[in-house]
């Protein structure tokens, strides 16, 4: 019995170990490309001065705690008819980038989910079947199914959206953000596309003048 439990825990620890390693590598690579945020505000309103407002804090539970005492970095994009402002506000300093709307060259948006979580959910199911077939019992299979279900739930909530704005001069604004369940700021891909389309409309209007 002890030997069987050792095999089960060894499989579980192995799965978790490789997931943490792979997730850390992927996160490190992606962090160099875009800034990852939890949304605190997302508004699209062509009738107001700020036609698109996107505000967020750095993602993560600890950053949420820091935001309660204004120690977490805030990233703010305001899109107006004349320019786009991109600000970073933190306790360590502030920065502001202003780009005339007619200097925008390309815009892009998209979304992605952590496929690795789905793969590990499938691995857990397969591992459970193999362990059960080796005679370790239905309890082991159920345990692996529970772990697989956890991975699947994490996969479902892992969807993140991206907005990329490039200027004629080569400057780029890249943000990746998720829905914030703590601040309860909803977002979906249709909203992200609407924001990008609104920016493109402003760019086209400015070029016609």
Secondary structure, DSSP 4 states (H G I P E B T S, - for coil): -HHHHHHHHHHHHHHHHHHHHHHHHHHHHHHTTSEEEEEEEEEE-TTSSSSEEEEEEESSHHHHHHHTTT-S-EEEEEE-SSEEEEEEEETTEEEEEEEEGGGEEEEEEEEE--HHHHHHHHHHHHHHHHHIIIII-HHHHHHHHHHHHHHHHHHHTT-EEEEEEEETTS-EEEEEEE-BTTTTB---HHHHHHHHHHHHHHHHHHHH-
